[in-house]
Amino acid sequence: MAESRAPEVATIKELKAAGWVSRPVKEEMRLNAVARIMAKEPLFEGVLGYEDTVMPQLENAILAGHDVIFLGERGQAKTRMIRSLTGLLDEWMPIVAGSEINDDPYNPVSKHARDLVAELGDETPISWVHRTDRFGEKLATPDTAIADLIGEVDPIKVAEGRYLSDELTLHYGLVPRTNRGIFAINELPDLSERIQVGLLNILEERDVQVRGYKIRLPLDVLLVASANPEDYTNRGRIITPLKDRFGSQIRTHYPLEAATEVMIIRQEARPPSVGSITVTVPAYMELIVASFSQLARASSQVNQRSGVSVRLSVSNYEVMAANALRRGLRLGETNVVPRVCDLDSFAASTGGKIEIEAMEDGREGHVLRELVKAAVLTSYRDLVSPELTRDIVTAFEEGAVVHTGEDVPSVEQAALIEQIPALKAAVLPLLAGDDSPASIASAVEFVLEGMHLSKRLNKDQSAGSGGTSSGSVSLGDVVVVSSSGISISTESCMSVGHSSIGHQSSSQ
């Protein structure tokens, strides 16, 4: 929605004539929330997956006029929801001109505003503040001081000739400067307990003590905070009186379904195409990315207390597309579609976003590869019917062998559906109308990898250029059929090459 111009009302007298009514910030937000709900408009834009869980609780909190604390692991849109609250404020708000703490023209609280209104009365000049400027935010850190949140004596003002007892010597902190607005504290437990007491004092008792000088400031503030669950963070705690100050405590969560995670990826990820190079990510590759995160959140090998952020899905999607782009550039292709072989790039984007349990220390690469395998297999089983692959197995039983991997051009890999017509039945439903060689090549590799992981086909990894082990680099495992059975090597395979895929005979 386009921003409108500030009203031209310039004095308290004109403000009264215009019929403006002063309301507390929580009442203002309640009225605006009621208007949106009656108009069947969403209260918040861009927050997905919370429609039936978190949002009803947040709407209740706003309608009840509560201060709110969000509890949740990292990457659960807590900060986004907090910042979205400004959309429920009036677009423009009048203040006494020159006020540092957004004084209400009808009820000024600072000494500057009180003196100005006492002197000029209805001729007191006013100015207008946009709702985006009525939001204050502080990341709680152990070194946060009372001066940051509440204020401190300004030595420059003292040097100008004022006495320390003069309220005008005070330099206001973040909370007073957010008067008649929304103040947010992220990671509240990290705030030291004595600072939490000071915050409680200004919000509950409405007075401030700075170097022994007591100032009464009846501030009008909606307090919103975020914190990780108490069983996760042991860096600090929320003191009981401050916790009691919040009217509503809302627990956030990760996307409950892979489809929701895919929607978030599409909304948040950077467009993969660059210049004249078009990168198109098919739905099944998006599903693999989302399934990877969903499986990581359910894995006993991943530390669930620290969480698996949705940012992991976004980063994995972006780096997968980037790897496909790099592969396409090396092969001279301008139309690029990510393949299963591009999933090896997850190693870089996943490393800093999930924590492996201590018992798995040193086996991070193995855990990652197993999660990638599981994500590919899960997506394959969701999208490809076993009936469509029976003829493919028959073709390989008759001696068919194919080569896949980063060094295989799209045109060459797409030609496999002509060489092995049985592939068409499984591949065509995945194309979604895009029958370009790059799209077909990606679908072919997805089907073959899925059949391999479901033990319908065997994959023999061969040496690439330079004599290094290479193949389906997304999984990095070498599967060799021998007389004694199937041997699986779990050493990571990072170089580029190709895989040979053939039928895994039941006799073996």
Secondary structure as UniProt FT lines:
FT   HELIX           12..17
FT   TURN            18..19
FT   HELIX           25..38
FT   TURN            39..40
FT   TURN            51..53
FT   HELIX           54..64
FT   STRAND          68..71
FT   TURN            74..75
FT   HELIX           78..84
FT   HELIX           85..88
FT   STRAND          92..96
FT   TURN            97..98
FT   HELIX           111..120
FT   HELIX           121..123
FT   STRAND          125..130
FT   HELIX           131..133
FT   STRAND          135..139
FT   TURN            142..143
FT   HELIX           146..149
FT   STRAND          151..153
FT   HELIX           155..159
FT   TURN            160..161
FT   TURN            164..165
FT   HELIX           167..169
FT   STRAND          170..172
FT   HELIX           174..177
FT   TURN            178..180
FT   STRAND          181..186
FT   HELIX           188..190
FT   HELIX           193..200
FT   HELIX           201..205
FT   STRAND          207..210
FT   TURN            211..212
FT   STRAND          213..216
FT   STRAND          221..227
FT   TURN            230..232
FT   HELIX           240..245
FT   STRAND          248..251
FT   HELIX           258..268
FT   TURN            275..276
FT   STRAND          277..279
FT   HELIX           283..298
FT   TURN            300..301
FT   HELIX           310..331
FT   STRAND          335..336
FT   HELIX           340..345
FT   HELIX           346..350
FT   TURN            351..353
FT   HELIX           358..360
FT   TURN            361..362
FT   HELIX           364..383
FT   HELIX           386..389
FT   HELIX           390..397
FT   TURN            398..399
FT   STRAND          402..404
FT   TURN            406..407
FT   HELIX           410..414
FT   HELIX           416..419
FT   TURN            421..422
FT   HELIX           423..427
FT   HELIX           428..430
FT   TURN            432..433
FT   HELIX           437..453
FT   TURN            454..455
FT   STRAND          457..461
FT   HELIX           465..467
FT   STRAND          469..471
FT   TURN            473..475
FT   STRAND          478..482
FT   TURN            483..484
FT   STRAND          485..489
FT   STRAND          495..496
FT   STRAND          499..503
FT   TURN            506..507
//
